[in-house]
Amino acid sequence: MTHQFRGILALLLVTLVWGTTFPAMKSLTAYFSPIWIVCIRFMLASVLMLPFLWRASLRDCKAGALVGAVLFICYVFQVEGLALTTSNRNAFITGLNVLVVPLLGYAAGKKPERRIVIALALALAGLFVLCSDGDASWSRGDTLALLAAFTFGLYVKMMEGATRTVDALMALTAMQIVTVALCAALWLLVREVPRTQIELGADALDYWRYIGGGVRAYAANFLYLGVLCTAGIIALQTWGQRHSTANEAAVIYAFEPGAAAFFAYFWLGEVMTGQAWVGAALLISGMIVSQWNSERPAAALVPE
């Protein structure tokens, strides 16, 4: 078995694990506000990533903090959207982030390549088919997912520059994760604690009992998201992309929304109609076409 084939297998595993994060977070939205989900997940990941900040340069920390702040906004949009729509729709719409980078280039005056035009046509057609399926019309949750796609694309563009200037990629990644955790904690202190969107008729003590009870009840979800999906999978992703090409990685990652829909069926019982699957297939096709023959930095992709 060659290193390249092992790298491809590693990326397939990364994609499958990322696909599970959508139903895993969706189940948490019934109990927690989105900011609590982001905060607990990234706090756990931060504990594991802190060693990579030991002796990290100030330049790496500044770069990580900047892109981490944007990443925090990405996750807020994503989890807020998850609370208002199905996890499979959220996954497919968020996956459109691969088209944002070339669109940003077009906004800057760069003429889009033919493959980008084809990809956009496929993606827009897929989005129309997916979101015109019976009663499942476009919702506020879908709008938030689309905003998540845009901010993820902006994040990728920022990472493209950051990865070329930092001294240590893992220090950059670790600082991003710590920044997301700190931003979420600050948001909680300013906006939610001791009250949140959850209706409580008692005092702040009851609030913390409620949160503590939820953390204990959903400990498996948080450990899975924080330890495996955020911290652990980064190492596997880095190793896999080191032993595979950018084209291979891009094509494999395009199937992440499909993996999310698969796990949403078994995890949450969410079922997609035939029309929805047609729209999903068009979206995935657009993602693949947009990435073919494109050079995307190995560290620019973010764990979902």
C-alpha positions in Angstrom: 0.0 0.0 0.0 1.6 3.3 -1.1 1.7 6.4 1.0 -0.5 8.2 -1.5 -3.2 5.5 -1.2 -2.9 5.7 2.6 -3.3 9.4 2.4 -6.5 9.1 0.3 -7.9 6.6 2.9 -7.1 9.0 5.6 -8.9 11.8 3.9 -11.9 9.6 3.3 -12.0 8.9 7.0 -11.7 12.7 7.7 -14.7 13.3 5.4 -16.8 10.6 7.1 -16.0 12.0 10.5 -16.8 15.6 9.4 -20.1 14.3 8.1 -21.1 13.1 11.5 -20.6 16.6 13.1 -23.8 17.9 11.6 -26.2 15.5 13.2 -24.1 15.5 16.4 -24.5 19.3 16.7 -28.1 19.2 15.6 -29.1 17.0 18.5 -27.4 19.5 20.9 -29.5 22.4 19.6 -32.6 21.0 21.3 -31.0 21.7 24.7 -28.2 24.3 24.3 -28.0 27.7 22.6 -25.6 27.7 19.6 -22.9 29.7 21.5 -22.8 27.1 24.3 -22.3 24.4 21.8 -19.4 26.2 20.1 -17.9 27.2 23.5 -17.8 23.7 25.0 -16.7 22.0 21.9 -13.7 24.3 21.3 -12.8 24.5 25.0 -12.3 20.8 25.0 -10.3 21.0 21.8 -8.2 23.9 23.2 -7.0 21.8 26.1 -5.5 19.3 23.6 -4.1 21.9 21.3 -2.4 24.2 23.9 0.9 22.3 23.8 1.4 23.5 20.2 1.4 27.1 21.4 4.4 26.4 23.6 7.2 28.7 22.3 5.0 29.8 19.4 6.0 33.0 17.8 4.0 36.2 18.3 3.5 36.4 14.5 1.9 33.0 14.5 -0.3 33.8 17.4 -1.5 37.1 15.9 -2.3 35.4 12.6 -4.1 32.6 14.4 -6.2 35.0 16.5 -7.3 36.9 13.4 -8.5 34.0 11.4 -9.8 32.4 14.6 -12.2 35.4 15.1 -13.5 34.8 11.6 -13.8 31.1 12.2 -15.9 31.9 15.3 -18.4 33.8 13.2 -18.5 30.8 10.8 -19.5 28.4 13.5 -22.1 30.8 15.0 -23.9 31.0 11.6 -23.6 27.3 11.1 -24.9 26.2 14.5 -27.6 28.9 14.5 -28.7 27.6 11.1 -28.7 24.0 12.4 -31.2 25.0 15.1 -33.7 26.2 12.4 -33.3 23.6 9.6 -32.4 20.0 9.0 -28.8 18.9 9.4 -28.6 17.6 5.8 -29.8 20.8 4.3 -27.4 22.8 6.5 -24.5 20.5 5.3 -25.3 20.9 1.6 -25.7 24.7 1.8 -22.6 25.2 4.0 -20.6 23.1 1.5 -21.0 25.8 -1.0 -18.1 27.6 0.7 -15.8 26.0 -1.9 -17.4 28.4 -4.5 -16.9 31.5 -2.4 -13.1 31.8 -2.9 -13.3 32.1 -6.7 -16.3 34.5 -6.3 -14.1 36.7 -4.1 -11.5 36.6 -6.8 -14.1 37.7 -9.3 -15.2 40.6 -7.0 -11.5 41.7 -7.0 -11.5 41.9 -10.8 -10.2 38.4 -11.7 -12.1 36.9 -14.6 -13.6 33.5 -13.5 -12.4 30.3 -15.3 -14.9 28.3 -17.4 -15.0 25.5 -14.7 -16.1 28.1 -12.1 -18.9 29.3 -14.3 -20.1 25.7 -14.8 -19.7 25.0 -11.1 -21.8 28.0 -10.2 -24.5 27.0 -12.6 -24.6 23.4 -11.2 -24.6 24.7 -7.6 -27.4 27.3 -8.2 -29.5 24.7 -9.9 -28.9 22.2 -7.1 -29.7 24.8 -4.5 -33.0 25.7 -6.3 -34.0 22.0 -6.6 -33.1 21.2 -3.0 -34.9 24.2 -1.5 -38.0 24.0 -3.7 -38.9 20.5 -2.4 -42.5 20.6 -1.4 -43.1 22.3 1.9 -39.3 22.6 2.6 -39.1 26.1 1.2 -36.2 28.5 1.9 -36.0 29.4 5.6 -34.1 31.6 7.9 -32.0 28.6 8.9 -31.0 28.2 5.2 -30.0 31.8 5.1 -27.8 31.4 8.1 -26.3 28.3 6.5 -25.6 30.3 3.3 -23.9 33.0 5.5 -21.9 30.2 7.1 -20.8 29.1 3.6 -19.7 32.7 2.7 -17.7 33.2 6.0 -16.1 29.8 5.6 -15.0 30.8 2.1 -13.7 34.1 3.5 -11.8 32.1 6.2 -10.2 29.9 3.5 -9.0 32.9 1.6 -7.5 34.4 4.8 -5.8 31.1 5.6 -4.3 31.0 2.1 -2.3 34.1 3.1 -1.7 33.1 6.7 -0.2 29.6 5.9 2.4 31.2 3.7 3.8 33.6 6.4 3.6 31.6 9.7 6.5 29.5 11.1 4.4 26.6 12.4 1.1 25.4 10.9 0.1 23.6 14.1 0.6 26.7 16.2 -1.6 28.6 13.7 -4.3 25.9 14.0 -4.1 25.8 17.8 -4.4 29.5 18.1 -7.5 29.5 15.9 -9.2 26.9 18.1 -8.2 28.7 21.3 -9.5 32.0 19.9 -12.9 30.5 18.9 -13.2 29.1 22.5 -12.4 32.5 24.0 -14.7 34.4 21.7 -17.5 32.1 22.5 -16.9 32.4 26.3 -16.8 36.2 26.0 -20.1 36.2 24.0 -21.7 34.0 26.7 -20.6 36.4 29.5 -21.8 39.5 27.6 -25.0 38.2 26.0 -26.3 35.1 27.7 -25.2 34.4 31.2 -27.1 34.1 33.5 -30.0 34.1 31.1 -30.2 32.7 27.6 -32.8 31.9 25.0 -34.0 29.0 27.1 -37.0 29.9 29.2 -36.3 29.6 32.9 -38.5 30.7 35.7 -36.0 30.5 38.5 -32.7 32.2 39.4 -29.1 32.0 38.1 -28.4 28.9 40.2 -31.1 27.0 38.3 -29.5 28.3 35.0 -26.1 26.7 35.9 -27.8 23.6 37.1 -29.5 23.4 33.8 -26.3 23.9 31.8 -24.4 21.4 34.0 -27.1 18.8 33.6 -27.0 19.2 29.8 -23.2 18.8 29.7 -23.5 15.6 31.7 -26.4 14.3 29.6 -24.6 15.2 26.3 -21.0 14.5 27.4 -20.5 11.9 24.7 -21.5 14.4 22.0 -19.2 17.1 23.3 -16.3 14.7 23.8 -16.8 13.4 20.3 -17.0 16.9 18.7 -14.2 18.4 20.7 -11.6 15.6 21.1 -12.1 13.6 17.9 -13.8 15.9 15.3 -11.9 19.1 16.2 -8.5 18.3 17.7 -7.8 14.7 16.7 -9.0 14.9 13.1 -6.7 17.8 12.3 -3.6 15.6 12.7 -5.1 13.0 10.4 -6.1 15.6 7.9 -2.6 17.1 7.9 -1.0 13.7 7.4 -3.5 12.7 4.7 -3.0 15.9 2.7 0.7 15.6 2.9 0.5 12.2 1.1 -2.1 13.2 -1.5 -2.6 15.8 -4.1 -4.8 19.0 -3.8 -7.1 17.7 -6.5 -7.7 14.4 -4.7 -8.3 16.2 -1.4 -10.8 18.6 -2.9 -12.8 15.9 -4.6 -13.0 13.8 -1.5 -14.1 16.8 0.7 -16.9 17.6 -1.8 -18.7 14.4 -0.6 -18.8 15.7 3.1 -22.5 16.9 2.7 -23.5 13.5 1.4 -21.8 11.8 4.4 -23.7 14.3 6.6 -27.1 13.3 5.0 -26.2 9.6 5.4 -25.5 10.0 9.1 -28.4 12.3 9.7 -30.7 9.5 8.5 -29.3 6.9 11.0 -28.6 9.4 13.8 -31.7 11.7 13.6 -34.1 9.8 11.3 -34.0 12.7 8.7 -35.1 11.5 5.3 -34.5 13.3 2.0 -36.9 13.0 -0.9 -35.9 12.0 -4.4 -36.0 15.7 -5.5 -33.8 16.7 -2.6 -31.2 14.0 -3.6 -31.2 15.4 -7.2 -30.5 18.9 -5.8 -27.8 17.4 -3.6 -26.2 15.6 -6.5 -26.1 18.9 -8.5 -24.5 20.7 -5.6 -21.8 18.1 -5.1 -21.1 18.1 -8.8 -20.6 21.9 -8.7 -18.3 21.5 -5.7 -16.2 18.9 -7.6 -16.0 20.9 -10.8 -15.0 24.1 -8.9 -12.1 22.4 -7.3 -10.7 20.4 -10.2 -7.2 21.5 -11.2 -7.2 24.2 -8.5 -4.4 24.4 -6.0 -5.8 24.8 -2.5 -3.5 25.1 0.5 -3.4 22.0 2.7 -4.0 23.9 5.9 -6.8 26.0 4.5 -9.6 23.5 5.1 -11.4 23.7 8.4 -12.8 20.8 10.4 -16.6 21.0 10.4 
